[in-house]
Amino acid sequence: MRGTADEPSDASGSPEQREAETERRRRRAQFLRDLTEARELRDRVQPRRAKAARLRHAMRMRTFRW
């Protein structure tokens, strides 16, 4: 089982593994930025669909049981 994000993996990780993990995190951050940008662009291009999606999301949040 892997540790948490704030738990250092120095004990079992070599420098190559740490570099690979750093690179993976960098690529993931870039992907998430691109995904957010794409969603914002879609919302600007299709405002009616974006509004409907917001309303559906709000309804899901109101009916979701914690």
FENLIN-V796492 format. One record per backbone hydrogen bond with DSSP energy under -0.5 kcal/mol. CO is the residue of the C=O (numbers start at 0). NH is the residue of the N-H. If there is no record, write none. Layout:
co nh
CO NH
CO NH
//
This chain:
co nh
3 6
5 7
8 12
13 17
14 18
15 19
16 20
17 21
18 22
19 23
20 24
21 25
22 26
23 27
24 28
25 29
26 30
27 31
28 32
29 33
30 34
31 35
32 36
33 37
34 38
35 39
36 40
37 41
38 42
39 43
40 44
41 45
45 49
46 50
47 51
48 52
49 53
50 54
51 55
52 56
53 57
54 58
55 59
56 60
57 61
58 62
59 63
63 65
//
